[in-house]
Amino acid sequence: MNDAATRAITGLVRPIEDWPEPGVTFRDITPLLSDPAGFDAVLSAMADAARGLGQLDAVLGVESRGFVLGAPMARELAVPFLPVRKEGKLPAETRAATYDLEYGTATLEIHVDALAPGARVVVVDDVLATGGTLTATQSLVEEAGATVVGHLVMIEIGALGGRGRLEPTPLTALHTY
């Protein structure tokens, strides 16, 4: 993987212990976002990984940090950016998927007209934990008749086993804790 991206992640992403609840270590990416060189290194590494997936028709970013990473990636790749939002945030007709988090449940939505059948997409988020968010997003894509050709995350929390829930769809994580 890209050495500059690895250095940026390990040097700028800070652990916040016991947040949002006791026993959880939250990986705060805001210091990385405020460092132009570090943020650029991460975006470049993610865009390079996306290029390795072949023809792409869109980048899907999962609310909210997936927007921060996915939108500039889509621009660099010259493909549309499609937001996957929390329930009730999109104005037009949507399809929805509810999933379990490590500390609750949530529902994601995408516009029903966002994806054409047969579209090839990559799903982007900041952290892969248990895999619920990315699995729910993949189900929305498949319900539309499109295909997730890969998932891209900046950070994977390996001990939580999210990668296994996504198989056989490829996953690229820039750094694993």
PyMOL commands that set and color helices and strands:
alter all, ss='L'
color gray80, all
select helices_A, chain A and resi 3-12+30-33+36-51+65-77+132-143+158-160+162-166
alter helices_A, ss='H'
color red, helices_A
select strands_A, chain A and resi 14-17+25-28+58-62+81-86+94-101+104-111+120-128+147-156+171-176
alter strands_A, ss='S'
color yellow, strands_A
deselect
rebuild
show_as cartoon
